[in-house]
Amino acid sequence: MGAPVLGCSGAGSWVRVQSSCRKWHALCLTLARGRQTFTDLDARKLANELKLRVYALIRDGDASRDFEFRNQIRNAAASAPRNIAEGFGRYVPRDFAQYLRIANGSLMETSNHLQDGVDRGYFRPEQVEELLRISRRASAATTSLIRYLHGRRANV
């Protein structure tokens, strides 16, 4: 590893980091300047779009009256963008990657709930088709971000 350089700790202070973290800490500096936030990440944008569409889907109909199912699918859909945001705020590639893995699990859980809703007769297949596509795109973007982080830091 190279000589240590300054990088942000995520709490507004600066710490010494190894040169292998320079790119990550350059991103951190960009954040400090207010030019990029977790909302700019494609993975988060797609996960949030999925969440909003799930909310709209369960607002009415049979799913809205099945409180357990409604709460489960709503919580799963909300979990993915929430975990992407929390991981981003950790400012450590290894921690961020772990939260991205959790977000990916939530995307899969949301997809399962959508398919379960079809099985229960709450939704028609064509109602969930687009949502499943968004979930797959969000998962692909999340996986790509995990791969990127693997290149930023060993043992991610």
C-alpha beads as a LAMMPS data file, in Angstrom:
LAMMPS data file: protein, C-alpha beads

156 atoms
155 bonds

1 atom types
1 bond types

-500.0 500.0 xlo xhi
-500.0 500.0 ylo yhi
-500.0 500.0 zlo zhi

Masses

1 110.0

Atoms # bond

1 1 1 0.000 0.000 0.000
2 1 1 1.050 3.559 -0.629
3 1 1 1.505 6.429 1.753
4 1 1 -1.503 7.561 3.779
5 1 1 -3.534 10.492 2.483
6 1 1 -6.268 12.588 4.022
7 1 1 -9.859 11.432 3.585
8 1 1 -13.175 12.223 5.175
9 1 1 -14.410 10.052 8.011
10 1 1 -18.056 10.562 7.112
11 1 1 -18.638 12.592 10.229
12 1 1 -17.279 15.820 8.788
13 1 1 -13.747 15.240 10.063
14 1 1 -10.650 14.191 8.161
15 1 1 -8.575 11.113 8.881
16 1 1 -5.482 9.516 7.369
17 1 1 -6.278 6.679 4.957
18 1 1 -4.311 4.341 2.744
19 1 1 -3.785 5.321 -0.904
20 1 1 -5.991 2.398 -2.033
21 1 1 -8.926 4.387 -0.664
22 1 1 -8.156 7.577 -2.619
23 1 1 -10.952 7.189 -5.141
24 1 1 -13.510 6.536 -2.406
25 1 1 -12.319 9.546 -0.462
26 1 1 -12.391 11.683 -3.602
27 1 1 -16.079 10.809 -3.738
28 1 1 -16.326 11.758 -0.080
29 1 1 -14.771 15.139 -0.857
30 1 1 -17.318 15.610 -3.645
31 1 1 -20.050 14.884 -1.116
32 1 1 -18.581 17.402 1.285
33 1 1 -18.868 19.999 -1.463
34 1 1 -22.530 19.113 -1.855
35 1 1 -22.362 17.918 -5.464
36 1 1 -23.483 14.327 -4.981
37 1 1 -25.695 12.454 -2.548
38 1 1 -27.009 8.935 -2.203
39 1 1 -30.054 10.071 -4.205
40 1 1 -27.797 10.357 -7.269
41 1 1 -27.048 6.626 -7.290
42 1 1 -28.895 4.678 -10.011
43 1 1 -29.381 1.745 -7.642
44 1 1 -31.127 3.996 -5.131
45 1 1 -33.202 5.766 -7.790
46 1 1 -34.505 2.440 -9.118
47 1 1 -35.116 1.021 -5.637
48 1 1 -37.030 4.156 -4.700
49 1 1 -39.101 4.001 -7.892
50 1 1 -39.994 0.406 -7.032
51 1 1 -40.974 1.462 -3.509
52 1 1 -43.272 4.226 -4.756
53 1 1 -44.939 1.927 -7.284
54 1 1 -45.482 -0.747 -4.641
55 1 1 -47.098 1.877 -2.397
56 1 1 -49.447 2.829 -5.232
57 1 1 -50.246 -0.824 -5.994
58 1 1 -51.251 -1.676 -2.432
59 1 1 -53.173 1.528 -1.778
60 1 1 -56.473 -0.027 -2.887
61 1 1 -57.962 -3.446 -3.509
62 1 1 -57.658 -6.735 -1.672
63 1 1 -53.994 -6.227 -0.776
64 1 1 -54.879 -3.067 1.161
65 1 1 -57.193 -5.095 3.400
66 1 1 -54.694 -7.886 4.119
67 1 1 -52.777 -5.938 6.752
68 1 1 -50.013 -8.502 7.284
69 1 1 -49.293 -8.868 3.562
70 1 1 -49.556 -5.122 2.974
71 1 1 -47.126 -4.343 5.788
72 1 1 -44.649 -7.002 4.663
73 1 1 -44.490 -5.853 1.042
74 1 1 -44.385 -2.192 2.075
75 1 1 -41.517 -2.806 4.512
76 1 1 -39.563 -4.891 1.991
77 1 1 -39.975 -2.214 -0.686
78 1 1 -38.893 0.555 1.696
79 1 1 -35.892 -1.396 2.950
80 1 1 -33.865 -1.351 -0.281
81 1 1 -33.543 2.439 -0.768
82 1 1 -33.182 2.868 3.009
83 1 1 -30.211 0.474 3.156
84 1 1 -28.559 2.022 0.107
85 1 1 -28.788 5.423 1.778
86 1 1 -27.503 4.162 5.121
87 1 1 -24.599 2.293 3.547
88 1 1 -23.634 5.331 1.486
89 1 1 -23.538 7.375 4.667
90 1 1 -20.979 5.015 6.197
91 1 1 -18.274 6.277 3.787
92 1 1 -16.398 2.976 4.069
93 1 1 -16.460 0.700 1.017
94 1 1 -16.724 -2.527 3.033
95 1 1 -19.645 -1.213 5.111
96 1 1 -21.360 0.251 2.051
97 1 1 -21.062 -3.074 0.210
98 1 1 -22.660 -4.899 3.145
99 1 1 -25.644 -2.537 3.141
100 1 1 -25.920 -2.969 -0.628
101 1 1 -26.116 -6.735 -0.120
102 1 1 -28.936 -6.212 2.368
103 1 1 -30.679 -3.908 -0.131
104 1 1 -30.368 -6.609 -2.798
105 1 1 -32.025 -9.078 -0.443
106 1 1 -34.869 -6.619 0.102
107 1 1 -35.316 -6.240 -3.648
108 1 1 -35.606 -10.016 -3.959
109 1 1 -38.056 -10.090 -1.058
110 1 1 -40.169 -7.391 -2.706
111 1 1 -40.210 -9.386 -5.959
112 1 1 -41.319 -12.454 -4.046
113 1 1 -44.142 -10.503 -2.381
114 1 1 -45.280 -9.192 -5.764
115 1 1 -45.415 -12.716 -7.149
116 1 1 -47.159 -13.881 -3.974
117 1 1 -49.725 -11.113 -4.473
118 1 1 -50.460 -12.536 -7.923
119 1 1 -50.773 -16.034 -6.418
120 1 1 -53.218 -14.713 -3.798
121 1 1 -55.296 -12.994 -6.485
122 1 1 -54.501 -9.497 -5.191
123 1 1 -52.730 -8.414 -8.391
124 1 1 -52.940 -9.357 -12.041
125 1 1 -49.667 -10.508 -13.648
126 1 1 -49.615 -7.457 -15.921
127 1 1 -49.849 -5.190 -12.858
128 1 1 -46.599 -6.511 -11.408
129 1 1 -44.663 -7.128 -14.638
130 1 1 -43.184 -3.617 -14.756
131 1 1 -42.435 -3.640 -11.025
132 1 1 -40.539 -6.920 -11.357
133 1 1 -38.544 -5.409 -14.220
134 1 1 -37.670 -2.369 -12.072
135 1 1 -36.651 -4.704 -9.249
136 1 1 -34.310 -6.624 -11.593
137 1 1 -32.789 -3.357 -12.851
138 1 1 -32.329 -2.089 -9.283
139 1 1 -30.688 -5.376 -8.310
140 1 1 -28.349 -5.228 -11.320
141 1 1 -27.357 -1.645 -10.475
142 1 1 -26.802 -2.606 -6.839
143 1 1 -24.679 -5.589 -7.840
144 1 1 -22.615 -3.385 -10.161
145 1 1 -22.004 -0.971 -7.315
146 1 1 -20.897 -3.848 -5.073
147 1 1 -18.450 -4.951 -7.799
148 1 1 -17.130 -1.402 -8.043
149 1 1 -16.579 -1.296 -4.294
150 1 1 -14.728 -4.630 -4.452
151 1 1 -12.221 -2.858 -6.669
152 1 1 -11.867 0.010 -4.216
153 1 1 -10.948 -1.930 -1.137
154 1 1 -9.737 -5.427 -0.328
155 1 1 -12.034 -7.688 1.732
156 1 1 -15.261 -5.943 0.745

Bonds

1 1 1 2
2 1 2 3
3 1 3 4
4 1 4 5
5 1 5 6
6 1 6 7
7 1 7 8
8 1 8 9
9 1 9 10
10 1 10 11
11 1 11 12
12 1 12 13
13 1 13 14
14 1 14 15
15 1 15 16
16 1 16 17
17 1 17 18
18 1 18 19
19 1 19 20
20 1 20 21
21 1 21 22
22 1 22 23
23 1 23 24
24 1 24 25
25 1 25 26
26 1 26 27
27 1 27 28
28 1 28 29
29 1 29 30
30 1 30 31
31 1 31 32
32 1 32 33
33 1 33 34
34 1 34 35
35 1 35 36
36 1 36 37
37 1 37 38
38 1 38 39
39 1 39 40
40 1 40 41
41 1 41 42
42 1 42 43
43 1 43 44
44 1 44 45
45 1 45 46
46 1 46 47
47 1 47 48
48 1 48 49
49 1 49 50
50 1 50 51
51 1 51 52
52 1 52 53
53 1 53 54
54 1 54 55
55 1 55 56
56 1 56 57
57 1 57 58
58 1 58 59
59 1 59 60
60 1 60 61
61 1 61 62
62 1 62 63
63 1 63 64
64 1 64 65
65 1 65 66
66 1 66 67
67 1 67 68
68 1 68 69
69 1 69 70
70 1 70 71
71 1 71 72
72 1 72 73
73 1 73 74
74 1 74 75
75 1 75 76
76 1 76 77
77 1 77 78
78 1 78 79
79 1 79 80
80 1 80 81
81 1 81 82
82 1 82 83
83 1 83 84
84 1 84 85
85 1 85 86
86 1 86 87
87 1 87 88
88 1 88 89
89 1 89 90
90 1 90 91
91 1 91 92
92 1 92 93
93 1 93 94
94 1 94 95
95 1 95 96
96 1 96 97
97 1 97 98
98 1 98 99
99 1 99 100
100 1 100 101
101 1 101 102
102 1 102 103
103 1 103 104
104 1 104 105
105 1 105 106
106 1 106 107
107 1 107 108
108 1 108 109
109 1 109 110
110 1 110 111
111 1 111 112
112 1 112 113
113 1 113 114
114 1 114 115
115 1 115 116
116 1 116 117
117 1 117 118
118 1 118 119
119 1 119 120
120 1 120 121
121 1 121 122
122 1 122 123
123 1 123 124
124 1 124 125
125 1 125 126
126 1 126 127
127 1 127 128
128 1 128 129
129 1 129 130
130 1 130 131
131 1 131 132
132 1 132 133
133 1 133 134
134 1 134 135
135 1 135 136
136 1 136 137
137 1 137 138
138 1 138 139
139 1 139 140
140 1 140 141
141 1 141 142
142 1 142 143
143 1 143 144
144 1 144 145
145 1 145 146
146 1 146 147
147 1 147 148
148 1 148 149
149 1 149 150
150 1 150 151
151 1 151 152
152 1 152 153
153 1 153 154
154 1 154 155
155 1 155 156
